[in-house]
Amino acid sequence: MPLATFLAGIVLALALGILLTALWFRQRKTPPIAATLERLEAQLRELESQRQHMQGGLDHHLTSLTRETVALSQALRAPNARGRWGELTLRRVAELSGMAAQCDFFEQHSSDGQRPDMIVKLPGGRTLAVDAKVPLSAYLDAEAALDDVSRRAALDRHAQQVMRHVVQLSAREYWARLQPSPEMVVLFMAGDHFLAAALEREPELLEKALARRVLLATPVTLVSVLKGVAYTWRQEKLAQNAVELRRLGAELYDRVRIFSESYSDAGRHLAKAVDAYNRSAASWESRLTPSLKRMRELGVGGEEAFEPPHLEAVVRDPQGADRPT
């Protein structure tokens, strides 16, 4: 056999062996990769299903939240609903500040609208009127605006509405009808953002309101004011307790003094009783005992007659002086 033919056979055999080996390894590795890909595909399908489920729930909650937001916005546009919401917020502020017991609340339903929503009782018999009837329609328009121009225009109307209500509230002069009262009234705005939005378009709103004796207050500021009033009430209560304790102390002193006099009288009477007893015992001993002994000696009677003993007692005076018997 020629050498070239022999070498060609060897190369062909080696190539065939390498090809068979590669095919064998490929057959052994293919099934695990395919299984892994199938599991990965199943997990992806499961994740996609979960994502769609979560997306549906989120869409449902967003839809519900949108409906509730729209319903709240529409409700706040109604004066009665807005007034009731302001009253509830006002009551909650009074409870948080610990002043609910010192506040008189009034329902908004009144024929003339000339009654505050809350009257705060101040120390010294004074009162402070609080009103929560603030218009919010323009503010809600600003929140629903789709561009900055509409928003700014709505906020301008909101500031004007608040100032208009300040003028109306000042004209009622609650401080003149609730005597004695500080010469001002509190205009309560149920959210800090309501006042901030008005101040954004009218920075001098606070000064203008104070000039008309109207104090603009939000939940945060009103809680601070009522906390201060509550502290004053505590100091007033302590002062009243101090006066009452002084009165009770004086009353107790007089009662103890009167009792001590009666106690001294009882001691003096007791000393007199002991002294009288001892005198009678001495008289028994000097006058009766000799006769009784003589009668016994003559055969009259049996056992020896009893002789009353003398008492040695010292009655102590409540003031500390010993009173001998």
Secondary structure as UniProt FT lines:
FT   HELIX           3..77
FT   HELIX           79..96
FT   TURN            97..98
FT   HELIX           100..102
FT   STRAND          103..105
FT   STRAND          118..122
FT   HELIX           123..125
FT   STRAND          126..131
FT   HELIX           137..144
FT   HELIX           148..172
FT   HELIX           174..177
FT   STRAND          185..188
FT   HELIX           192..201
FT   TURN            203..204
FT   HELIX           205..211
FT   TURN            212..213
FT   STRAND          214..217
FT   HELIX           219..283
FT   HELIX           284..288
FT   HELIX           289..297
FT   TURN            298..299
FT   STRAND          314..316
FT   TURN            318..319
FT   STRAND          322..324
//
